Amino acid sequence: MNKMQVNWALFTPSVASLIAPEEVPTLQNLAFGGEAVKQDNITRWMGKVKLFNCYGPAECAACSIGEITEKQTRPGNIGRQFGGGLNWVLDPETNDRILPVGAVGDLAVEGPTLARCYLDDLAKTKAAFIKSPAWPRGARSNRPRRLYETGDLVRQNSDETFDFIGRKDHQLKLRGQRVELGEVEFHLSTFPSIALSVAAMPQTGPYSNTLVALIQLHCENKGTQTHTTDFDYVSSEHLSTINFDKEKLSDFLKSKLPSYMVPTHLLIVNKLPLSVSGKIDRKIVASWLASTTRIYESKTTSNDHQEKSIRTESVIAHEICSKILSMIAKPDTAFLNSLNGSNFSLSTVGLDSIQVISLTMFIRQKLPWGSAKTLQLSPRPTSWGPSKNIRRVLSRTLLEVKGEHRTSY
């Protein structure tokens, strides 16, 4: 870029986050496109170049553009429709009605730039391209119409701009709650030191049915740590060296998101894979999450509670540890065996709300009648922590029972 004195560029936000403005002094105009813009992108480039947010799937080319200014810094704002196209916000459930200004719906694009079809894929073409829908008739004319259903959720604002909300197919159900992965990734991007991030909920593998976030830090925070593959974990020692605390990140996300949308697992890796178009390659991420092992997770990446072996005489702690491991019994037996008999952080293994209730009931069974209500788990409990509380409650209860001798637990 410097050799050719490039002054105008279109980058995906992922690629733009890997370039420092001072490295390209000739650049005057920068357009983001291809994926959702994050606040970190705007913060990095604002005041250095003239910024634009371009939106347009390959099926219909660019159809919306907006300038990012100091007065308009919302990363999700994709500007106004332009060219000969029309943008429609439809009911995401049925697509048989237009939604009013301010409502979130599925973006459909109409115009001369629409693709004819998906090559040799008639079923996909029929699913994505709408021919002569009933609702536009009377709105403009009765001429035949054809629209492309983007699958992107947007909201039209009163100034005729559009806000990108996320992908319709990135909305997942986690224990009955709707999770928007794009919203999780947005808040991850606003945390200091994070360059790239991706949220996922694998259906198979050791992380199945849990919310996972993979994170790549800025280059200046990687130091000289060497790695052989993209998905090498960043060591806990290195995280401590650069003062990156996953607990602080988790607390930050809890202040921004509902509890069910906070990732159970925060995995810091050296590098996230990018596709040839510069976007995070979600397929590779999903494949890795389905096939990886968690045996190194707590030992290599966790800066939570340091694991220590539970003392042999701590019978209750061993029972609680075994109970937890039985609840998370998954294909990754190596990981489970590595935790057996250890005082690990419960956040490491990723218990869901139902499992927490089951664990609480199990712990209460260890207490005498009437004493269970006095037991509370700490904000960051470990497998051994509840047993200490149990012993304390039992000791106090036995002292209150007249004629009983003190017993050691």
N, C-alpha and C positions, 0 to 999 in steps of 0.2 A: 504493500500500500504506500509506503514512504517512497519507494523507488519510482513509482508511477504517479506520485503526488495525488492520490485519490482524495477527492473532496466530497463525494456522495457515496453512501453505502447503504445497503439493505442487509441487515443481519437478523437472525433469530435472537431472541433475548438470551438464550443459553450461550451462544457464541459471543454476543456483546458483553456478557458478564465476565468473560475471560480476557478481555482486552482493556487496558488502562488508557484513558483519554490522552495522557501525555505521551503514549507510545505512537500515536497517529496525529501529529500536530497539523497535518494538512486537511484533515477531515472537518468539513463544515456542516454537513447535513447527514443525519443518521435516522434511518427508518427501521422500526422494529416490525417483524412479520413472521408468520409461520407458527407462532405459539403465543400464549398469554404473556403480556408484559408484567414484570414484577416491580415493586417499589424500589428494590435495590438497583434495577437498571436505570430508573429515572434519577435516583440520587447520584449514581455514578457519573451520568452524562449531562445532567442539567447544568446549564451555564457554559458548558464546553462546546456544544454543537447545537444546531437546530434539530429538535426531535420530532418524529412523527410515529404514529401508531397505525399500521396498515393491516387491514383484515380482508381476507378473501381465500376461500378454499380453492383447491385446484380445479374443482368441478365448475367453478363460475368465475375464476380469476379475481382480481382485486375488486371489491364492491363497496368498501367503506374506508375512509381515511380521516385522521384527525391530528392536529398539531398538539404536541404536549408542551404546555407553557407553564410559567410560574403560577398562573391563575387556574390552570387546569392540569393538575398533577395526578389525577386518579389513574392508576395503571390499567384499570379495566375499561376505560373509555376508548372506544374504537372509532369515534368520530361520526361523520355523516355519510350517507350513501352518495355515490357519485357516478358519473358516466350515465349510461342509458339504463341502468338497473333499478329495480325496486326491492326494498327490504320489507318483509312482512313478519310480524311477531304472532305466532300461532299457539293455540292451546297445545302444550306438549303431550297431553294424553291422547288426544284424538285428531288434532290438526284440522278440525272441521269448522273452526271459528277464529276470527281475529281478536287478539287481546288488546285492551286499552293501554294508553300511555301509562307507564309506571309498573305494569304487570310483567312478570318474568315468563317468557315463553320461548318456543322453538323458533329460531330464525330460518325463514325461507327466502330465497333470492329468486327474482324473476328478471329476465333481460336477455339481450342478444349474445352475451358472452357465455351462456350455459353450455356445458358439454352435451354432446348428443346422447352418449351412453357410456357404460363401462364395457370395455371391449370383451366380447364373448361371455358376458355375465348378465343375462336378461333378468334374472331374479333380483340381483342387486340394483339394477337400473330401475325396475318397477318399484322397489322399496324406497329409493332415494328421490326419484323424480316424479313430481305430481303433475298429472295432465288434467287440464280443464276442471279445476276444483269448483265446487258449487258456490263457495262464499264470495269470490271476487265479483261475480256477476252483478251488475248494477253499480259497483263501486267505481269503475272506470268505463268499461265497455263490455259488450257481449262477445268479443272476439275470443278465439281459442287461446288458452294460456298454458304456460308450462313453467313450473317452479322446481327449484332444487331445495330439498329439506336438508339443512346443514348438520343437524344434530347438536348445534351449539345453543345454549341457553343465553338469552340476552334480555335487556330491559331498555325500552325506548324512553328517553328523557323528554322533558318539556321543551328543551332547546333543539329537538330533532336529532340529537346524538344518541348513540347506543352504548350501553355498558355490557361488556362481555362478562357473564356470570360463571360459565364453565361448560363442560361437555355433559350432554344428557346421559351418555353412556358411562360417565364417571361418577354418576350418582349410585351409591351402593346402599344396601341395607345391612346394618351391623346391629345384631340383637334387637331388631325391630325399629331401629332409628335410621333415618336417612342421612347418609354421609356424602358430602360433596368433596371429592378429592382435591379439586381445584382450590377450594377455600383453605384446605389444610396446607397446600403447597404455597399459597399466597402468604399466609402468616409465617411459614417457615422462612420464606425469602426475606422477610423484614427483620429477621434476627441477625445481629452483627456477626460477621465472619463467614456466613453461609453464602457460597457462590451459586450452587445448584442444589435442587432437592426434588425428590419425587415421592409421592405417597402411593401406596398400593395395599390391596387386601387379597393376598394369594388364597386360592381355593385348595391347593395341595401343598405338601411339604411341611417343614417344621414350623412355619409361620402361618399355617392355614387358618383362615377365619379370624385373623387379627389384623389390626391396622399397623402398618409398618412404614417408616419414613427412612429413605436413604439420602444421605447428605454428603455433599462435596464442599470442602472449605475453600476460601480464596487462596490463590497461589501463595501469597505472602505469608499465609498461616501454615503452609505445609512443611516449611523448613527443608531439611535435607533428607528426610526419611525416604528410603528407597522402597520400591514395590515391584512386583513382577506382573501383577494383573490389575485390571481396573477395580475389581471388587475387594482388593486387599483392605482389611480393616486398618484404621489409624489407631495406633497403640494408645493405651491409657496414659503411658508415660509422656507421649508426645502431646496428647490433649492437655495434660497438666502443664507442660512446658509453655504452650501457647495460651494458657488460661481459658480454655474452652470447657465449660461445665455443662454436661447434659442435663443435670438437675435444674439448672437455671433455664435452659431451653424448655424443658418440660413445664416448669412453673410459668414461663412466658406464654406458652401455648394454652395452658389452663386459664390464663387471664383473658385470652382472646377467643377461645372456642368452647363449645359445650364439652363436658367431660368425655362423652362418648366419641367425640371427634379428635381427641388428643391421641396421637400414635402411641401404641403400647410399646413399640420397639423403635428406638432412634439409633440407626446404624451409620456411623461415620466411616466413609470409605475414601480411598485416595482419589478415585476418579469415577464419574458416572459415564456410561457409554452414550455417545452421540451418533445419530444416524448420518447418512451422507448429506442430508438437508440441514444438519446442525441442530436438530431437535433431540431431546433426551429419548433414547430408544427404549420405550416401555416394554417391548416384547423381550428384549434381552434381560431387562430388569426382572420381569415376571418369570422368565425361564430360570434365572439364577436363584430367585427366592424359592422356587419350587424344588430346586435340586441341591441347595446348599445345606450345610450343617450348622448348628448353633453352638457346637462344642467350644469354639473360640470366642464366642460373643461376650460372655461375662468375664472371661479372663483377659481378653485382648482389648475390648473396646469399652468396657464398663468402668465409669469412675463413680459408681454407686458404692455401696458397702463392700469392702474387700472380703472375699470369701475366706472363712476359716472353718476347720472341722469342728463339728459339734462334739462336746465331750461324751464319752461312752456312757457315763452315769446319768446324762440328761435324757431320761427315757421319754418324757413328754415332748421334748424338742424333736427327737428322732421320729416319734409318731406323727407330729405335725409335718415334718419334712416328707415322710412317706406319703401322707395324705395329699400334700400338694403335688408331688410327682405323679401320683395315681390319677389326679384330675387333669394333668396336662400330658397324659400318655399319648405320644405321637411317634411317627416313624423314626425320629432322631434319637435313638436309644443311647448313642454315644454322649449326647448332650445331657440326657437325663442321668446317666450313670456318673457323669462328671459332677453333678450336683448332689448326688445321694450322700447324706450325712454331712452336708455343708451348711453353713449359716449364710445363705444367699439372700439377696434382696428380692422381695416378691415382685417388684417391678421388672426384674430381670426375666422372669418366666412368663409374664403377661397373663395374669388371671383376668377373666372377664367378670362382669357383675354377678352372674349366676354362680360362678365358681367361688367368688368372694363370699356370697351368702352361704354356700355349702361349707366353706372353711370356717366361717363364723359359727355355724351351728355345731360343727365338729369340736371347735375349741370350747364352746359353752357346755358341751357334754362332759368335759373334763373338770368342770367346776361344780361345787355343791349347789343344791337347789337354793335359789334366792341370792346367790353371789354372782351369777352370770352378768347381771346388769352393771356390775362395777368394772367389768373388763372392757378396755378400749384399745384398739390397734393404733399404733403411732402413725403419723402421716406417711412415713416411709418404712413400713414394717419389714422385718426379716423373718426367716423361718424359725429362728431361735427366739426372737423377741417376744412373741405371745406366750411362750413357755415360762419366761421370767415373770410375766404378769400373772400367769396362772399360779406359780409357786408363791408369789406375794399374796394373792387373794386367799389361797388355801391356808397359808401360814396365819393370816389374820383371822380367818374363819375358825381355825382350830383353837386359837388362843381364846376366842370368845365362847367356845363350848366348854362349860364347866366340867371338870373332872377328866378332861381329855389330856393326854400327854402330847407334847410337841413332837411332830414327826418331820423328818427330813424328806424333801422331794427333789 
